[in-house]
Amino acid sequence: MTTATRQHTTDDAAIQQALDEAERVCTRRGARLTEQRRRILEQILRTDGVIKAYDLIHALSSEDRSIKPPTVYRTLAFLLEQGLIHRIESLNGFVACSHPGERHESALMICDGCGRIIEFHTPDTASHALEAAAAETGFAIETRTVELHGLCRDCQSS
């Protein structure tokens, strides 16, 4: 099982590196990471934990420049499609992907104490078990979201 934690960072170099990787992912796929999309992704990268769509609107709107909900939702859909972010269904929010652009089935461990999110690849055996159970019952899987809620090691020891 491969795990990766995307830590909140204000390190401009780390954020720039993530944005450059996002640019490469989009270019490989024939998509454009426009300035607006880049701004939204950067805000997600700078956010500690999950960010909701309206929090993005608030964070990115200023006196001279506002951003409208449809623009944010379209951009979030684009970033999801490109594999640059994950939607946290249970929290109705978004987080940057630890393995941007890779086609992978991941699961998210969400600490209910501090909000830390740890992304890990779902083992093939688990994926196969889900597919087999679905096939057995005639269920057609459209999307897979695995979210585990609990307490991280730090919160357990506090």
N, C-alpha and C positions, 0 to 999 in steps of 0.2 A: 504494500500500500504506500503510495507516494503522498506525502503531505507537504503543504506549502502554506505559510502564513503570510498574508500581506499585512505588514505592519503600517499603521498610520505614520506618515512622515511629513515633515515640513522641509526635508532636505531637497533643495531645488535640483541638485544633480540627479538624485534617484527619481524624482518626478519627471525630469526631462528625459531620462533613460526610458522610463515607462511610456512616455508620449512618443518617443522615437520608435519604440517597438510597435506601438499601436499604428503609427504611420506605415511601417514596413508591412504589418499584417494587412492593412487596408490596400496598400499598393499591390501586394501579391494577389489579392482577391479582386482587383479591378475596381475598388471602391475608393472614395475620397474622404479623408478626414478633414473636413472643412474647419474653418476657424471656430465656428459655433460648436461643432462636435468636439473639437479639441478642448475648448473652454469647459464644456460640461464634463468630459472625461477627466480633465485636470482637477476639477472640483471634487469629483468622486475619489480620485487618488489622494487628495489632501484631507478627506474626511475620515475621522476616526470612527470606524464601525460602519453602520448602515446609514445611507442617506435616502430620504424620500423625495419624490418629484417636486413637491411644493417647497421643500427645504432648498433644493437646487435653484428653483425660481427665485426664492428670497436671497440666497447667497450670491447669485449672479446678476441680480437686478441692481441698478444704481440710478441715481437721479437722471443721468444723461442717457442711460441705456437700459431698456427693460427687455425681459424675455418672457414670452407668452407660453402658457401651458401646452398648447398643441406642439410648439417647437420642441419643448423639453421632452414630451412623450414620443415624438417622432425620432428624436435623437437617441433616447434611451432604447427604442426598438432597434435602431441601427447598430448601436453599440452591443446590444444583446446578440443580434444576428452575426456580427463580426467576431463574437467570442471574446470581447474585451471586458465585459462586466457580467455579473450574475444578478438575477432577481431573487431576493429573499422573500418568498411568498408569505411566510408566517409573519413577517414584519412589514410587509408592503413597502419594501425599499430595495436599494441596489448597493452593490459592492464591486470593486474592481476585481477582475479575475487574476489569479496568481500565475496562470499559464495562458496568457493572452494569445488568441488566434489558433490554439491547438484544438482540434476536435477531440473532446474528451468528455467522459461522463464523470462528473464530480459530485461530491457530497460536501455539505457545509456543516461544521460543528460550530454552534453559536453559544457563546457563554452568556447566560442570563444574568450573571453578576456584573461583568465589566463590558460586555458587548463585543468582546474579541471574536473574530471569525477565523476559523482554520479550515482551509479548503483541502480536500484530499480526493484522489482519484478513486472511484468506486472499483473494487477488485472485480476482475472478470467473472469470478464465481458468483458474486452477488448480482451482477448484470444478467448473467445467464439464468439464475434462479428467478429473477423478476420476469424475464422473457418467457420462461417455461410456465410460470404460474399464469401469466396473461394468456398464453396460447391455450393452456388447459381449459380455461374458462371462456375462451372466445373473445377475450378483451383485446382491443387494439390500442396499444400505448401511443399516445401522441406526444407527450412531453414527460420528462422525468425530473422530479425535484426531490432530492433527499436532503432534509434538514434535521440535524440532531441538536436538541436543546439540552443544556446542562450547565455545569460549572467547570471552568478551566482549572488547571493545577493551582495557579496563583490564588484564585477565588476560593478553592477548597481549603487551602491552608490559612486563609485569613479568618 
